[in-house]
């Protein structure tokens, strides 16, 4: 799996750039997890007694910024930020075609698909759980569009479901009707903002640019 790509680290927090093909938490199969890699990293730095706890979870094939709590005493402060939507998490997603709108807010509730346990679905008002995703078109090239997606809520598969509900399944997302893509699921957690649970400082974290999504590098709108 290679060396852990650490984006930020101090006594109570660690953020890393998750690769594709690894789960964040154990699933009972004994497969190595991102949490295991973080624990190994900490042990190598003389912190073998620290038990990292993922603050959020990314799907196996989603890449990008993943935040871990390293201190049980400050974990509730992080959980409160997640529950209160004080954390801002921004993703990059690639969809086929040219998107006609510049910005869009999707507020379709998200619930489980009764016909397929692997899937979630966009629901009618009054069903599922409230969900909001803010979308912005940032570039188009080669028959694809790069979108910035900000999570206001954090439902399972939320961005994937909301884009599919617009007829824009993410490239490589076979579960929701996306076209096959050699580079895998074209979804990456790129930026995150949160209040440090000890100092109160507003942290602005960002991974390296994911060239697998957009080889040309960051568009001018994101620089």
VOKOLFI-799019 format. One record per atom (N, C-alpha, C): x, y, z. Coordinates in steps of 0.05 Angstrom, whole numbers. Example, Ala and Ser with C-alpha at 12.3 -4.5 7.8 and 13.67 -1.06 7.14 Angstrom:
<guvos>
+--------+--------+--------+
!      x !      y !      z !
+--------+--------+--------+
!    264 !   -114 !    156 !
!    246 !    -90 !    156 !
!    264 !    -66 !    156 !
!    257 !    -45 !    142 !
!    273 !    -21 !    143 !
!    258 !      1 !    157 !
+--------+--------+--------+
</guvos>
This chain:
<guvos>
+--------+--------+--------+
!      x !      y !      z !
+--------+--------+--------+
!     17 !    -24 !      0 !
!      0 !      0 !      0 !
!     17 !     25 !      0 !
!     43 !     22 !      7 !
!     61 !     45 !      7 !
!     60 !     61 !     32 !
!     75 !     83 !     33 !
!     77 !    100 !     56 !
!     52 !    117 !     59 !
!     44 !    121 !     84 !
!     20 !    138 !     90 !
!     26 !    167 !     81 !
!      8 !    178 !     66 !
!     11 !    206 !     57 !
!     -2 !    224 !     77 !
!     14 !    234 !     96 !
!      3 !    251 !    118 !
!      1 !    280 !    108 !
!    -23 !    291 !    112 !
!    -28 !    319 !    105 !
!    -24 !    338 !    129 !
!    -32 !    328 !    152 !
!    -30 !    344 !    177 !
!    -27 !    325 !    200 !
!    -11 !    333 !    220 !
!     -8 !    316 !    244 !
!      0 !    333 !    268 !
!    -13 !    329 !    291 !
!     -4 !    340 !    316 !
!    -11 !    320 !    338 !
!    -13 !    328 !    362 !
!    -17 !    309 !    384 !
!    -46 !    298 !    384 !
!    -65 !    312 !    373 !
!    -92 !    303 !    376 !
!   -106 !    297 !    349 !
!    -94 !    305 !    327 !
!   -106 !    301 !    300 !
!    -86 !    291 !    280 !
!    -96 !    275 !    261 !
!    -80 !    267 !    238 !
!    -98 !    267 !    214 !
!    -89 !    279 !    192 !
!   -104 !    278 !    167 !
!    -86 !    266 !    146 !
!    -96 !    247 !    130 !
!    -80 !    234 !    110 !
!    -96 !    233 !     83 !
!    -81 !    227 !     62 !
!    -93 !    225 !     36 !
!    -97 !    196 !     30 !
!   -122 !    187 !     32 !
!   -129 !    159 !     28 !
!   -126 !    150 !     -1 !
!   -113 !    128 !     -6 !
!   -112 !    117 !    -34 !
!   -138 !    101 !    -40 !
!   -142 !     95 !    -64 !
!   -165 !     78 !    -72 !
!   -159 !     49 !    -64 !
!   -181 !     34 !    -61 !
!   -178 !      5 !    -56 !
!   -174 !     -3 !    -28 !
!   -176 !     15 !     -9 !
!   -173 !      8 !     20 !
!   -196 !     19 !     35 !
!   -206 !      3 !     55 !
!   -228 !     13 !     71 !
!   -217 !     27 !     96 !
!   -233 !     44 !    107 !
!   -224 !     60 !    130 !
!   -225 !     44 !    156 !
!   -247 !     29 !    160 !
!   -251 !     12 !    184 !
!   -251 !    -17 !    176 !
!   -246 !    -35 !    196 !
!   -248 !    -63 !    191 !
!   -276 !    -72 !    184 !
!   -277 !    -92 !    166 !
!   -304 !   -103 !    158 !
!   -307 !   -132 !    165 !
!   -290 !   -142 !    183 !
!   -292 !   -170 !    192 !
!   -277 !   -190 !    175 !
!   -265 !   -180 !    153 !
!   -251 !   -199 !    135 !
!   -221 !   -201 !    142 !
!   -212 !   -184 !    159 !
!   -183 !   -184 !    166 !
!   -166 !   -168 !    147 !
!   -178 !   -155 !    127 !
!   -163 !   -139 !    108 !
!   -151 !   -115 !    121 !
!   -128 !   -107 !    112 !
!   -115 !    -83 !    123 !
!   -132 !    -58 !    117 !
!   -132 !    -40 !    136 !
!   -149 !    -16 !    134 !
!   -132 !      9 !    136 !
!   -144 !     31 !    129 !
!   -130 !     57 !    132 !
!   -124 !     62 !    161 !
!   -141 !     54 !    179 !
!   -137 !     57 !    208 !
!   -112 !     42 !    216 !
!   -108 !     18 !    205 !
!    -84 !      2 !    211 !
!    -59 !     17 !    202 !
!    -60 !     29 !    178 !
!    -37 !     44 !    168 !
!    -30 !     68 !    185 !
!    -51 !     82 !    195 !
!    -46 !    104 !    213 !
!    -34 !     95 !    239 !
!    -44 !     73 !    250 !
!    -33 !     62 !    274 !
!     -3 !     54 !    271 !
!      4 !     42 !    248 !
!     32 !     35 !    242 !
!     49 !     60 !    241 !
!     38 !     81 !    228 !
!     53 !    106 !    226 !
!     59 !    118 !    253 !
!     39 !    117 !    270 !
!     42 !    128 !    297 !
!     62 !    112 !    313 !
!     60 !     85 !    311 !
!     79 !     68 !    325 !
!    108 !     74 !    317 !
!    112 !     78 !    291 !
!    139 !     84 !    281 !
!    149 !    111 !    292 !
!    131 !    128 !    301 !
!    139 !    154 !    312 !
!    138 !    153 !    343 !
!    137 !    129 !    354 !
!    139 !    126 !    383 !
!    112 !    130 !    398 !
!     90 !    127 !    383 !
!     63 !    131 !    395 !
!     46 !    106 !    392 !
!     58 !     83 !    398 !
!     45 !     57 !    394 !
!     20 !     54 !    411 !
!     18 !     69 !    433 !
!     -5 !     67 !    451 !
!    -30 !     83 !    441 !
!    -26 !     99 !    421 !
!    -48 !    115 !    411 !
!    -66 !     99 !    392 !
!    -93 !    101 !    397 !
!   -112 !     86 !    380 !
!   -126 !    106 !    363 !
!   -119 !    108 !    337 !
!   -132 !    128 !    320 !
!   -161 !    121 !    315 !
!   -178 !    141 !    313 !
!   -207 !    138 !    308 !
!   -214 !    156 !    285 !
!   -224 !    144 !    263 !
!   -232 !    160 !    240 !
!   -256 !    177 !    247 !
!   -254 !    203 !    239 !
!   -276 !    221 !    245 !
!   -298 !    219 !    223 !
!   -289 !    213 !    198 !
!   -308 !    208 !    176 !
!   -300 !    183 !    162 !
!   -317 !    173 !    144 !
!   -311 !    149 !    130 !
!   -313 !    154 !    100 !
!   -293 !    146 !     84 !
!   -295 !    146 !     55 !
!   -300 !    118 !     45 !
!   -314 !    116 !     22 !
!   -318 !     91 !     10 !
!   -292 !     79 !      0 !
!   -291 !     53 !     -4 !
!   -267 !     39 !    -11 !
!   -253 !     52 !    -35 !
!   -267 !     59 !    -56 !
!   -255 !     69 !    -80 !
!   -253 !     99 !    -81 !
!   -264 !    113 !    -62 !
!   -261 !    142 !    -60 !
!   -234 !    149 !    -48 !
!   -220 !    168 !    -59 !
!   -194 !    176 !    -49 !
!   -196 !    203 !    -34 !
!   -174 !    209 !    -20 !
!   -172 !    236 !     -9 !
!   -171 !    239 !     21 !
!   -176 !    263 !     30 !
!   -172 !    272 !     57 !
!   -189 !    257 !     77 !
!   -176 !    244 !     96 !
!   -190 !    229 !    117 !
!   -178 !    238 !    144 !
!   -196 !    246 !    162 !
!   -187 !    257 !    188 !
!   -190 !    236 !    210 !
!   -169 !    235 !    227 !
!   -169 !    217 !    250 !
!   -165 !    232 !    276 !
!   -180 !    225 !    296 !
!   -176 !    235 !    323 !
!   -155 !    217 !    337 !
!   -136 !    229 !    351 !
!   -115 !    214 !    365 !
!   -118 !    217 !    395 !
!   -139 !    229 !    404 !
!   -142 !    234 !    433 !
!   -171 !    231 !    441 !
!   -177 !    213 !    459 !
!   -204 !    207 !    466 !
!   -217 !    231 !    480 !
!   -201 !    247 !    494 !
!   -213 !    270 !    509 !
!   -224 !    291 !    490 !
!   -212 !    294 !    466 !
!   -222 !    315 !    447 !
!   -240 !    304 !    426 !
!   -244 !    277 !    425 !
!   -262 !    265 !    405 !
!   -290 !    277 !    406 !
!   -302 !    281 !    429 !
!   -329 !    292 !    429 !
!   -331 !    320 !    415 !
!   -310 !    336 !    417 !
!   -311 !    362 !    404 !
!   -311 !    359 !    374 !
!   -297 !    339 !    363 !
!   -298 !    334 !    335 !
!   -325 !    322 !    326 !
!   -335 !    304 !    342 !
!   -361 !    292 !    336 !
!   -383 !    314 !    335 !
!   -381 !    334 !    353 !
!   -400 !    355 !    354 !
!   -399 !    372 !    329 !
!   -375 !    376 !    318 !
!   -372 !    392 !    294 !
!   -384 !    377 !    270 !
!   -380 !    350 !    270 !
!   -393 !    334 !    249 !
!   -423 !    336 !    251 !
!   -434 !    332 !    275 !
!   -463 !    332 !    279 !
!   -475 !    359 !    273 !
!   -460 !    381 !    279 !
!   -470 !    408 !    275 !
!   -463 !    420 !    249 !
!   -451 !    404 !    231 !
!   -443 !    413 !    204 !
!   -423 !    436 !    205 !
!   -407 !    438 !    226 !
!   -387 !    459 !    227 !
!   -362 !    452 !    210 !
!   -358 !    427 !    204 !
!   -337 !    419 !    186 !
!   -346 !    423 !    157 !
!   -328 !    434 !    141 !
!   -334 !    438 !    113 !
!   -317 !    419 !     97 !
!   -329 !    401 !     82 !
!   -314 !    381 !     67 !
!   -321 !    384 !     38 !
!   -300 !    388 !     21 !
!   -304 !    393 !     -7 !
!   -291 !    371 !    -24 !
!   -306 !    360 !    -42 !
!   -296 !    339 !    -60 !
!   -293 !    349 !    -88 !
!   -278 !    334 !   -104 !
!   -276 !    337 !   -133 !
!   -289 !    313 !   -145 !
!   -305 !    317 !   -166 !
!   -318 !    295 !   -180 !
!   -317 !    300 !   -209 !
!   -313 !    279 !   -225 !
!   -313 !    281 !   -254 !
!   -338 !    266 !   -265 !
!   -353 !    280 !   -282 !
!   -377 !    268 !   -294 !
!   -374 !    270 !   -324 !
!   -386 !    252 !   -339 !
!   -385 !    253 !   -368 !
!   -401 !    276 !   -380 !
!   -392 !    286 !   -403 !
!   -407 !    307 !   -417 !
!   -400 !    335 !   -406 !
!   -414 !    354 !   -417 !
!   -411 !    382 !   -409 !
!   -436 !    390 !   -393 !
!   -432 !    399 !   -369 !
!   -454 !    407 !   -352 !
!   -463 !    435 !   -359 !
!   -489 !    439 !   -363 !
!   -499 !    464 !   -372 !
!   -501 !    486 !   -351 !
!   -503 !    478 !   -325 !
!   -505 !    498 !   -304 !
!   -478 !    504 !   -291 !
!   -476 !    528 !   -279 !
!   -451 !    536 !   -265 !
!   -452 !    527 !   -236 !
!   -475 !    529 !   -223 !
!   -478 !    521 !   -195 !
!   -505 !    509 !   -191 !
!   -506 !    491 !   -172 !
!   -532 !    477 !   -166 !
!   -531 !    467 !   -137 !
!   -554 !    469 !   -123 !
!   -557 !    458 !    -96 !
!   -577 !    435 !    -98 !
!   -569 !    411 !    -89 !
!   -587 !    388 !    -89 !
!   -594 !    382 !    -60 !
!   -621 !    381 !    -55 !
!   -631 !    376 !    -28 !
!   -648 !    351 !    -26 !
!   -645 !    333 !    -44 !
!   -661 !    308 !    -43 !
!   -653 !    291 !    -19 !
!   -672 !    283 !     -2 !
!   -666 !    265 !     20 !
!   -653 !    239 !      9 !
!   -637 !    226 !     26 !
!   -623 !    202 !     18 !
!   -631 !    179 !     37 !
!   -639 !    157 !     25 !
!   -647 !    133 !     41 !
!   -636 !    108 !     28 !
!   -641 !     86 !     41 !
!   -631 !     60 !     31 !
!   -648 !     51 !      8 !
!   -635 !     38 !    -11 !
!   -649 !     26 !    -34 !
!   -660 !     -2 !    -24 !
!   -686 !     -5 !    -24 !
!   -698 !    -30 !    -14 !
!   -692 !    -54 !    -32 !
!   -684 !    -48 !    -57 !
!   -680 !    -70 !    -76 !
!   -650 !    -79 !    -78 !
!   -632 !    -63 !    -66 !
!   -603 !    -69 !    -68 !
!   -590 !    -58 !    -43 !
!   -581 !    -75 !    -25 !
!   -570 !    -67 !      0 !
!   -544 !    -51 !     -3 !
!   -531 !    -53 !    -26 !
!   -506 !    -38 !    -30 !
!   -511 !     -8 !    -36 !
!   -536 !     -2 !    -45 !
!   -541 !     24 !    -55 !
!   -558 !     42 !    -36 !
!   -555 !     68 !    -41 !
!   -573 !     87 !    -29 !
!   -589 !     99 !    -52 !
!   -609 !    115 !    -45 !
!   -625 !    127 !    -66 !
!   -635 !    155 !    -58 !
!   -640 !    172 !    -78 !
!   -652 !    198 !    -73 !
!   -682 !    194 !    -68 !
!   -693 !    205 !    -47 !
!   -720 !    200 !    -39 !
!   -738 !    225 !    -43 !
!   -764 !    221 !    -41 !
!   -782 !    243 !    -41 !
!   -781 !    257 !    -14 !
!   -790 !    283 !    -13 !
!   -791 !    297 !     13 !
!   -808 !    281 !     33 !
!   -798 !    280 !     58 !
!   -812 !    265 !     78 !
!   -802 !    236 !     81 !
!   -785 !    227 !     62 !
!   -773 !    200 !     64 !
!   -743 !    203 !     67 !
!   -730 !    182 !     75 !
!   -701 !    182 !     79 !
!   -692 !    203 !     99 !
!   -666 !    211 !     97 !
!   -655 !    231 !    115 !
!   -648 !    256 !     99 !
!   -652 !    280 !    111 !
!   -646 !    304 !     97 !
!   -617 !    305 !     88 !
!   -613 !    314 !     63 !
!   -586 !    315 !     52 !
!   -583 !    339 !     34 !
!   -560 !    352 !     35 !
!   -555 !    375 !     18 !
!   -527 !    375 !      7 !
!   -524 !    378 !    -19 !
!   -498 !    379 !    -33 !
!   -498 !    404 !    -50 !
!   -477 !    420 !    -48 !
!   -473 !    444 !    -64 !
!   -453 !    438 !    -86 !
!   -460 !    442 !   -111 !
!   -444 !    435 !   -134 !
!   -436 !    460 !   -149 !
!   -411 !    459 !   -160 !
!   -402 !    481 !   -177 !
!   -385 !    470 !   -200 !
!   -390 !    477 !   -224 !
!   -374 !    469 !   -247 !
!   -349 !    486 !   -248 !
!   -326 !    472 !   -250 !
!   -300 !    487 !   -250 !
!   -285 !    483 !   -276 !
!   -290 !    462 !   -291 !
!   -276 !    459 !   -317 !
!   -289 !    438 !   -334 !
!   -286 !    440 !   -360 !
!   -296 !    420 !   -379 !
!   -274 !    415 !   -400 !
!   -269 !    390 !   -406 !
!   -249 !    383 !   -426 !
!   -252 !    354 !   -433 !
!   -246 !    347 !   -459 !
!   -246 !    320 !   -467 !
!   -271 !    305 !   -462 !
!   -294 !    318 !   -464 !
!   -320 !    305 !   -460 !
!   -326 !    299 !   -431 !
!   -313 !    312 !   -412 !
!   -318 !    309 !   -384 !
!   -319 !    336 !   -370 !
!   -332 !    336 !   -347 !
!   -334 !    360 !   -331 !
!   -324 !    355 !   -303 !
!   -308 !    373 !   -292 !
!   -298 !    372 !   -265 !
!   -316 !    389 !   -247 !
!   -326 !    377 !   -226 !
!   -344 !    391 !   -208 !
!   -332 !    393 !   -180 !
!   -338 !    415 !   -167 !
!   -332 !    418 !   -138 !
!   -358 !    412 !   -123 !
!   -356 !    394 !   -104 !
!   -380 !    385 !    -89 !
!   -375 !    389 !    -59 !
!   -391 !    407 !    -47 !
!   -389 !    412 !    -18 !
!   -411 !    398 !     -3 !
!   -404 !    382 !     16 !
!   -424 !    368 !     32 !
!   -434 !    386 !     55 !
!   -460 !    391 !     55 !
!   -472 !    405 !     78 !
!   -480 !    384 !     99 !
!   -490 !    362 !     90 !
!   -495 !    339 !    107 !
!   -476 !    316 !     98 !
!   -476 !    294 !    113 !
!   -457 !    273 !    106 !
!   -470 !    246 !    105 !
!   -489 !    242 !     88 !
!   -502 !    216 !     85 !
!   -485 !    197 !     69 !
!   -490 !    171 !     73 !
!   -476 !    151 !     59 !
!   -480 !    154 !     28 !
!   -458 !    154 !     13 !
!   -459 !    156 !    -16 !
!   -472 !    182 !    -26 !
!   -473 !    202 !     -9 !
!   -489 !    226 !    -15 !
!   -483 !    239 !    -42 !
!   -457 !    245 !    -47 !
!   -450 !    258 !    -72 !
!   -456 !    240 !    -96 !
!   -450 !    215 !    -93 !
!   -455 !    195 !   -114 !
!   -485 !    194 !   -121 !
!   -502 !    193 !   -100 !
!   -531 !    191 !   -104 !
!   -542 !    217 !   -116 !
!   -533 !    240 !   -106 !
!   -544 !    265 !   -115 !
!   -536 !    270 !   -145 !
!   -512 !    263 !   -152 !
!   -504 !    267 !   -180 !
!   -519 !    248 !   -198 !
!   -522 !    223 !   -189 !
!   -537 !    204 !   -205 !
!   -566 !    213 !   -209 !
!   -577 !    225 !   -188 !
!   -605 !    235 !   -190 !
!   -608 !    257 !   -210 !
!   -586 !    271 !   -217 !
!   -587 !    292 !   -237 !
!   -581 !    281 !   -265 !
!   -577 !    254 !   -267 !
!   -570 !    242 !   -292 !
!   -540 !    246 !   -298 !
!   -524 !    250 !   -277 !
!   -495 !    254 !   -280 !
!   -480 !    236 !   -262 !
!   -482 !    209 !   -265 !
!   -467 !    191 !   -248 !
!   -437 !    196 !   -251 !
!   -423 !    194 !   -230 !
!   -394 !    199 !   -230 !
!   -380 !    178 !   -248 !
!   -360 !    187 !   -263 !
!   -345 !    168 !   -280 !
!   -333 !    146 !   -262 !
!   -335 !    122 !   -271 !
!   -324 !     99 !   -256 !
!   -342 !     89 !   -234 !
!   -366 !    101 !   -230 !
!   -384 !     93 !   -209 !
!   -405 !     73 !   -220 !
!   -397 !     48 !   -223 !
!   -415 !     28 !   -235 !
!   -439 !     23 !   -218 !
!   -437 !     27 !   -191 !
!   -460 !     22 !   -174 !
!   -484 !     40 !   -180 !
!   -477 !     65 !   -189 !
!   -498 !     84 !   -195 !
!   -500 !     91 !   -224 !
!   -491 !     73 !   -241 !
!   -495 !     77 !   -270 !
!   -473 !     93 !   -284 !
!   -451 !     98 !   -271 !
!   -429 !    112 !   -284 !
!   -414 !     96 !   -304 !
!   -403 !    110 !   -324 !
!   -388 !     96 !   -345 !
!   -362 !     85 !   -334 !
!   -353 !     62 !   -345 !
!   -328 !     50 !   -337 !
!   -305 !     69 !   -341 !
!   -286 !     68 !   -322 !
!   -263 !     87 !   -323 !
!   -238 !     72 !   -313 !
!   -217 !     71 !   -329 !
!   -192 !     57 !   -321 !
!   -180 !     68 !   -295 !
!   -185 !     93 !   -289 !
!   -174 !    106 !   -265 !
!   -191 !    101 !   -241 !
!   -213 !     86 !   -243 !
!   -230 !     81 !   -220 !
!   -251 !    101 !   -215 !
!   -262 !    102 !   -191 !
!   -283 !    121 !   -184 !
!   -271 !    149 !   -182 !
!   -282 !    167 !   -198 !
!   -270 !    194 !   -201 !
!   -282 !    213 !   -180 !
!   -277 !    206 !   -155 !
!   -287 !    222 !   -133 !
!   -264 !    224 !   -112 !
!   -258 !    249 !   -104 !
!   -236 !    254 !    -86 !
!   -243 !    275 !    -65 !
!   -238 !    268 !    -40 !
!   -241 !    288 !    -18 !
!   -217 !    306 !    -17 !
!   -221 !    331 !    -26 !
!   -198 !    348 !    -31 !
!   -191 !    368 !     -8 !
!   -212 !    381 !      3 !
!   -207 !    401 !     23 !
!   -226 !    396 !     47 !
!   -216 !    406 !     70 !
!   -233 !    405 !     94 !
!   -226 !    428 !    113 !
!   -246 !    440 !    124 !
!   -243 !    461 !    144 !
!   -256 !    452 !    170 !
!   -242 !    457 !    192 !
!   -253 !    450 !    219 !
!   -239 !    466 !    240 !
!   -252 !    468 !    263 !
!   -239 !    482 !    286 !
!   -222 !    462 !    301 !
!   -197 !    469 !    307 !
!   -180 !    451 !    322 !
!   -193 !    447 !    350 !
!   -196 !    422 !    359 !
!   -210 !    416 !    384 !
!   -196 !    426 !    409 !
!   -171 !    434 !    407 !
!   -156 !    444 !    431 !
!   -152 !    474 !    429 !
!   -141 !    484 !    406 !
!   -135 !    512 !    404 !
!   -158 !    529 !    393 !
!   -177 !    517 !    380 !
!   -199 !    532 !    368 !
!   -192 !    544 !    341 !
!   -166 !    541 !    333 !
!   -158 !    552 !    307 !
!   -173 !    539 !    284 !
!   -180 !    555 !    264 !
!   -194 !    544 !    241 !
!   -173 !    531 !    222 !
!   -174 !    505 !    220 !
!   -155 !    491 !    203 !
!   -166 !    488 !    174 !
!   -149 !    493 !    155 !
!   -157 !    489 !    127 !
!   -137 !    469 !    114 !
!   -147 !    445 !    111 !
!   -130 !    423 !    102 !
!   -136 !    416 !     73 !
!   -116 !    407 !     58 !
!   -119 !    402 !     30 !
!    -99 !    381 !     21 !
!   -108 !    361 !      5 !
!    -89 !    341 !     -6 !
!    -75 !    353 !    -30 !
!    -55 !    338 !    -39 !
!    -42 !    345 !    -65 !
!    -63 !    342 !    -87 !
!    -59 !    355 !   -109 !
!    -78 !    354 !   -131 !
!    -80 !    325 !   -142 !
!   -104 !    314 !   -144 !
!   -108 !    287 !   -154 !
!   -106 !    285 !   -184 !
!    -83 !    281 !   -195 !
!    -79 !    281 !   -224 !
!    -94 !    259 !   -238 !
!   -102 !    237 !   -224 !
!   -117 !    216 !   -237 !
!   -145 !    227 !   -245 !
!   -155 !    247 !   -231 !
!   -181 !    258 !   -238 !
!   -178 !    278 !   -261 !
!   -158 !    296 !   -259 !
!   -155 !    318 !   -277 !
!   -125 !    322 !   -282 !
!   -114 !    307 !   -302 !
!    -85 !    308 !   -306 !
!    -74 !    336 !   -312 !
!    -90 !    354 !   -323 !
!    -80 !    380 !   -330 !
!    -73 !    397 !   -305 !
!    -81 !    388 !   -282 !
!    -75 !    404 !   -258 !
!    -99 !    421 !   -250 !
!    -97 !    436 !   -228 !
!   -119 !    452 !   -218 !
!   -128 !    473 !   -239 !
!   -153 !    474 !   -246 !
!   -163 !    495 !   -264 !
!   -159 !    523 !   -251 !
!   -159 !    544 !   -267 !
!   -155 !    571 !   -257 !
!   -175 !    578 !   -235 !
!   -199 !    568 !   -237 !
!   -220 !    574 !   -217 !
!   -213 !    564 !   -189 !
!   -195 !    545 !   -187 !
!   -188 !    533 !   -161 !
!   -160 !    541 !   -151 !
!   -146 !    557 !   -166 !
!   -119 !    565 !   -157 !
!   -120 !    588 !   -137 !
+--------+--------+--------+
</guvos>
